[in-house]
Amino acid sequence: MNATLSLDDLGPRICIMGPSNSGKSTLAKAIASKTSLPLIHLDQLHHLPDTKWVPREPKDFYRLHEEAVREERWVIEGNYTKCIYPRLERATGLILLDVPVAIALQRYIRRCYSSKPRIGGLTTRRENVTWEMLKYIVHIAPKNHLIHRRLFEQATIPKLMLSLPRDINACYRNWDI
């Protein structure tokens, strides 16, 4: 972790990426609360509200994404690498949560059994564990890991990679969020 990087160093447009269940939504919400930056959850743009993850028409998602990225201030969490380049071109800071699969699995199961609604979710109802999500976390997300790492390495803006819960927790403490 780059302990000298402050929230101010990341600027007014912060992009947070990482595998499912790495803590992107929680971190984004904490940063938005601290900085008053508008909070954008890409899952909420990509999927129809109050559904079980039914995607919008691609043109509608891309339009919503473009409108969000065009704003002067935001913290956006999510990956959707099919439209990452316009987001990274506008971003002033990048955080990659690069957590191991075991941690993502643990967080997913804990989240599904929590009485609190999921931050960044589509509904206020509790989500159930699904085979589809388990397969995604174990088989698909690790393949995306290489893409996320490459994008992170190519980024020339202030950036921070956090790979362990202790590093993420240190950011929460250092940034008082």
N, C-alpha and C positions, 0 to 999 in steps of 0.2 A: 504494500500500500504506500502511496506517496503521501506521507503525513503532512507535507507542506501545502498540499492542494486544498484550498478553501472553497466553500460554496460560491463565494464571489468570483473566484478564479474560473469557475465553470460558466459564468455569464448568464444571460437572461433566456437562453434556449438550450435546455439540457435534455439530451437523449439518453435513455437508460435501456440497455439491451441485456439479454441473457436467456438461459433456458427457462422453460415453463417451471413455475414453482421455485424460482431462485430468490424471490423477494423483490422483484421489480416494482410491482404495484405498491407495496408497503413503503419502499424507499421513496418512490415518486410522491406518494401522498405526504410523507414526512417532510420532504424537501419543499413541496408546494405550500404546506402549512407554514413552514419557517420563512419562506421567501415571498409568499403571496403570488407565486407564478401560477398561471392557469394550468390545471392538471388535465392531461389527455391520456386516456387508456385506449390503446389501439384496438384491443379486443372489443371495446364498446363501439368503435367506429366500424369495425369489420363485420360484426354480427348484429342481427336485428335484436332490439331490446326485448326483454321478457320472453326469450325463447331458450331452447336448449341448444345454443350454439349454432343457430341457423345463419349462414353467411348472407350478407347483403349481395346484391348484384355487384360485380367487380367495378363497374363504372361509378356506382354510387360510393363505394368504399374509397376509390381513388380520388373522387371529388372531395369527400369529407377529409381525407388525409391531406390533400393539397391545400384546402382552406385552413386547416389547423396549422400546417407547417408555415404558411404565409404570415401568420401572426408574429408580432414583434417579441412576445414573451410566452414561454411555455416550458413545462417539463412533460416530456412524452415518454411513456414506457411501453415497450413491446418491440417485437422484431420485424415481422413482415418485410423480409429482405427484398421482396419483389418491388418495394417502393422505398427502400432505405436511402438511396443516393440523394433524392431531393431533401430528405430529412437531414442527412449528414451535411449537405451543402449549407443548410441554414443554421445548424446547431452551432452553439458556441462552446459546448462542453459535452463530453461523452463519458458515461459510466458503463462498464461491462461487468455484470455479475457472472462470474465464470465458475459456478459451483459444481462440485461433482454430482454424478447421477444419484448416488445414495442420499445426498442431502435433499435433492429435488424430490425424490420419492417420499422421503420422510415428511417433508413439508406438505406435499400433496395429500397424503393420508391424514395428517394432522388437520389440515384445512377442511377436509371433507367431514371430519367428526367434530369440528368446532361448532359452537352455538352461535358464533359471530358470522355475519354475512361476509363473503369474500370481497376484499378490496379490489375494485376494478372488474368485478363480475357483472353478469348481465341481469341478474335478479337479486332480490333480497333473500331468496330462499337458500337453504344450505344445499351444496352440491353433493352428489353421491360419487363414490369411487366407481370408475368405469374401466373396462378392459382397454378401450380405445385410448384413454389418457395414460394408463399404465404403459401400454405399448409405445405411445408417443415419447414418453419420458425416457424409456429404456432404449428404444431403437432409433427414433428419428432425431431427437434432440442432440444426442452425441455427434451425429453427422453434421448438424448445424453448428456445432462447437467450432469446427475448423473455419467455417464461413465467418462467424462472429469474431474469431481471433484475427483473421486476415483483415477484416474491416477495421478492427481496433488498431492493428499495427499500421494500417495505411492512413489512419486519421491524423491530421496535423493540428487539431484543436487540443486544448487542455483535456486530458483524459485520465481515467482512473480504472484499473482492473482490480476487482475484489473477488478472491477465490475461496476464501474461508469465512465461516460465520464470525470468527473473532475479528477479521478485517472489516467486515460489514458493521459489526457492533462498534468497532473503534471509530468508524465514520460517524455513526449516530452520536457517539460521545463527543468527538472532536467538533462536530458541527452543531451540537446541542439541539438535536432533532429527536 
